[in-house]
């Protein structure tokens, strides 16, 4: 426990988590903090990001912890850059207006993934403003993937959230800015997506910032459309020529397919130096086609992102995904450790059936 910023005797309810287990990545930190806030129990996590080339808290991880602490009035110890150990003692999740500032190109979507589960159980509406971060960066979902794949799936579970992009942010400067508004739902509904169904629409958003003269957004969209057209799919991809961030050029593309059973599967790609726009478009299209041809109901990234919501929802949930990734295995392990919730992932007819059994 923390008293005036100093650890006192250990609470019998203290949750101990070894961050070096499984993937040893930041996903353990993010999810552990979120679940501790929801449970209202103090958390001690050590070995933070132990298996990464640069272990410990980096700016995006630190700001995620600090933002979670603001949401629930938590006391903190060890919340500093490069720290590999953290004590987090939550209080009531009040909600309200929250400000977060990453200060690098650290991922805004990753910060959102930390705090969204907490927002679901807030006493009041949460309006979170995040500035000076990356909206579309490597090793993270793009901001429009969050907006058009993740949030609509959470809405099926009863969590209503809206997202507005004010500025796009890319590596290495960041400077992205978004606002998210979340209505508390108190009780999450189960999610059952066991039939991929028939595709009703394939949509996308192709964004470029200060690259309009090179028609980057249009070229990304055309490459994706051409590839998917060859595979028999008609697409509706919107090109956005953005000028919100004068200090940073960049681009991204997100694609998603909607089916008549309510499934939304997505894929994305980001632009980089010396990476052709056509390569970005084809990369995202190939990823989406892999999901569509497998007939998964949840794509490989959404599969791990949904685990805390499955664990917290009342009743049984199940969906189908094509890979058992490190992040998926890690999140299943962690919710079982912290919530004593049983989630199975078994291969059935070429897909993994992820099921919360009770």
N, C-alpha and C positions, 0 to 999 in steps of 0.2 A: 504493500500500500504506500501511497505518497501522502506526506503531511508537510505542508509548507515547503513543497518542492523536495523534500527529503524522504527516502524510503524508511518506513517504520517496520513493525513486525509484519510478516507475510500473512495475507488474508487466506483463510481456508478456501475461498472461492477463486483464488488466483489461477488464471489459465496460463499454463506453460507451453510454449510452442518453440520447437527447434526449426529455425528458418533454413537450415542446411538440408533438411529432408527433401525427398523426391526431387523436383526440379531445382530446388535451392534458389529460386528466383524471386523477383519482387511480387509475384502473384500471391505468395504466402503472406507477405507483410500486408498487402492491401486487403486481402480477404479476412485475415485474422483481426485486423483493426476494426473492420466493418462489423464482423460478427460479435466482437467484444462489446462494441457500442450498443448493438441491438440487445444483447443479453444483459447489459448493465453490469458486467463483471470485469474486474481488472485483468490486464493481460501483461505477461512478460514474454517477449520474443527475443531470442538470441540467434546468432549465426545468420543475420539478415543478409540476403543475397550472397550467401557464402560461395555458391558455385559460379558466380559471375566473374569476368576478368577484373572488374573493379568492385569488390564487395562493399556492402554498407549502403547507407542512405545517400542517394544522389538528389539533386534539386527537386525532380518531379515526385520522388518517393517522400521526401521530407515535407513538401507542400501538401501532398495527399494526407499525411498524418496530421499536419497542423489544421487542415480544413476539416477533417473528421473530428478533431478535438474541439473545434469551434462549434460544430453541430451539436455536440453532446456535452459541452462544458468539461471536457476531460482534463485531468492533470497529467503532465508528461514528464518523463525523465529519459535522457538519452536522445532527445529529438534534435540532432545536429548532423551536419553533413559528415558522411563517411562512418557514422556510428553503426555498429553491428549489433547493438543491443538497445531495446526500448521497453520502457514501462508505460502503460497506457491505462489510466483509471477513469472510466466514463461516468457521466452523470446523466440527467434527463436529456432526451433528444428534443430540444425545443423547436428547432427550425428557424424561420425568419430569413433575413437578408444576410448573406455570407459572401465575403470577398476572399479570393485566392489569387496569388501572383507567383508564377513559377520562376520567371526571371531568366530562363534559358529556352532552348527548343525542346525541353522535356514535354512529354505527351500530355495534352489536355484530356484526350479520351481515357487514358489510364487513370488520371485523377478522378474523372467522372465515375469510372467503374468502381473506385474505392468508396465513394460517398453515396452513390445512388441507393444501395440497399439500406443505408442508414436513413436516408430521406423518406423512404417508404414508411418508416415507423416514427416519424416526427410528430410532434403535437400540432404543428402549424405548417402551412405551405412553406416550402423552401425556395428561395430565389438565390441561386448561386451564380456569381459573376467571376469568371476566371480570365485572367489577363497574362500577357507576356509568356506565352507557351507555344508549343507546336500543335497545330490542328491536324497536320498530315505529315507524319514522320515515320521512319523505319521502325519495325518491331512493335507496331501499335496499329489498332484499327484507325481508319481515317474518320474525321469528324462526321462526314455524311454517312458512313457505315453506321455509326452510333445513331444518327438521326433517322435513317430510313430502314434499318434492319433491326438493330437492338431495341430501340425504344418502342417501335410498333409491336414487337414480340412481347415486351414487358406489359404493354397495354392489354394484351390478351389475359394477362395474369392479374389485372386490376390496378396496375401502377401507371398513372397518367403523368407523363412528363413531356415538356416541349423544349426545344433547343433552337437558339438563334445564333448564327455566326456573324460576328461583327467584323473580325479581321482573320484572314487565313495566316497561318504561321508555319514555316518550314525550317529545316536544318540549314545552317547552323544558328541563325539569329532568333528564330521563334517569332515573338511579337504577335502571336495569334490571340484572339479574344472571343469568348462566347458567353452567353447567358443561358442558364438552364432553370426552368421552373418545374417543381415537382409537387404534386398533390399527395399528401399522406394517404395510405390505403389501409393501414393497420393489419389487414389480413389478406395475404396473397392467395390467388386462386391457383389450382393445379393446372399444369400444361400438358395436354395430350396431343401429340403430333406423330401419329404412327402410320400415316398414309400420305405419301407425297402428292397424290392427286394429279390433276391436270393443270398445266401452266396457263394462267390467265394473262399475264403480262411480264415482259422483261424490260426493266427500266434502268436508268443510270443518270449520273451527274458527272460531267467532265469539267473540272475547274482548272483555270490557269490564272496566275497573278502576274500582271505586267508582262505578259507574253503574247498579247493579242496579235501583234504584228507578225508573229511566226505561226499564227493559227494553231497553237498548241492544243487548246481545248477541243477544237474541231477535229484535228488529226488523231488525237487519242480516241475520240468518239467514233470516228470513221473506222479506225483499225479494229476496235471492239465490235462494231456493227458488222463489218465485213466477215470477221471470223465466225461470229454467231449465226450470221445469215447462211454461211456454208453448212452449218450444222442444223439448219432448219428452223431457226428462231428469228422472230421479228422483234426488233428492239425500239425503244423510245428513250434515247439518250440526250439529255439536255446539256448544251455547252454553255459554260459560264466564264466570261472574260472579266476577271475581277481586278480591281485597282485599290483594294482596301489597305494594302501593306506596301508602301512605297520603298521600304528598306530591304525587301526580300522577294525575289522571284521564285516561283515554284508551281507545281501542278499535282493533281491527283485525279483519280477516276474510281468511282464506286459503281458497281452493277448489282442489281438484285432481281430475283424472280419471285412473283407472287402466284400461289396456286389456289385452286378452288377449295382446298381443305384448310386454308388459313396459314399455310407454311410460307415463310419468307427466307430464302437462302441468298446469301450475298457473297461478294468478292471485291477486292479493291487492289489498287497499285498506286505507287507514287512516282513522280518524276524525279530524276537526279541528274547531276552534271554528266554529260556525255551519254545519256540514256535517251534514245530517240522517242519521240511522242508515240510513234507507231508501236514501239516495244512496250510502252506503258499500257496502251490500249489492248494489245494482244495478250499481255500477261494477265490483266484482269479478266478478260474474256475466257482464257484457258482455265483459270481458276473456277469461274462460274460454271463452265461446261463440265468440269470434273464433278461438281456437286449435282448438276442436273442429270448427267448420265448415270450417276450412282443412285439417283432417286432418294437422296437424303432429305430429311425434313428440317434439319438444322445443319448449317455449314460448320466446318471444322473449328472456326473461331467462336461462333456463337455457342457451340456445344459446351465449352468450358466457362464462358461468361454467364451462362444460365444456371450453373450449379448452385450458387447460394440461394437463388430464388426458388429453385425446386426444393431445396432443403428447408426453406422457411415457409413454403406454401402448405396449406392444409390439404390432405388427401394425396392420392397417387398421381404421379406425373411420368410421362415417358416420351422420348423422341428418338429419332434415328440419325446417326452421323457416320461418316465414312472412315474416320480415323480416331484412334485412341491416342491422343497427343499427350505430351508430358504435362501440359497445363491442365488438361482434362483430368488426368490421373491425380495430379497434385490437388486440385480443387475438391475432388471426391474424397481424397484422404483427409483433407483439412476439415470439411464439414462433418465428417464422421468423428474426427477427434474432438471438435468443439461442440457439436450439436447432438452427437450420438444418433445421427440420422443415417439410415442404410440406403446407399445408392449403388445399384449394380450397373455394370457396363459389360454386356456380353455380345459376342458376335453372332448375328443371325442373318443368314442369306446374304453374306457379303457386307453387311452394315453392322455397326455397333448400336445395340439398343440400350439407351441410357434410361434407367428407371429408378424413381424413388419408390421404394416398396411399402412404405408406411410412415 
